[in-house]
Amino acid sequence: MNNNQIKNPKVEVPTGKTLNDKDYMNSLLSTLKELVKNYAIALTEASNENLYNEYKNTFEIYSKLQRDVYELMFRKGWYVLEQAEENKIDSKFQTLKEEFNNLSM
C-alpha cells in the first residue's frame, strides 16, 4: 500500500453489466461538474443583473451539490487522494511566487 494515499475503506459494489451505486454516483458527479463549468461560463457572459443573480444562485447550488457528492464518494472509498511530497509543494509555491512577482513588475 502507498503510504502517501489518503483514503477511506472502500465500499464494495456489485460488478457486472448492471449499474451499481458507484456507477450512478460517478455519472451524477460528472454531470454536476459539467453544470458547474457551464454556469461559470454563463456568469461571465450575463449582461443583465437579474439574470446574473439567477445564474449565481444556481451555480452555488450545483457547486455545493457537486462537493457533497464528491465527499460522499470519498467517504465510501471510491476516491483515493495522494498526499503531495513536501518538496513538490515547495517547488510549486516558488514557481507561483516567481510568476506573481513577474506580474507586478
Secondary structure, DSSP 8 states (H G I E B T S, - for coil): --TTEE---------SSS--HHHHHHHHHHHHHHHHHHHHHHHHH--SHHHHHHHHHHHHHHHHHHHHHHHHHHHTT---EE---HHHHHHHHHHHHHHHHHHT-
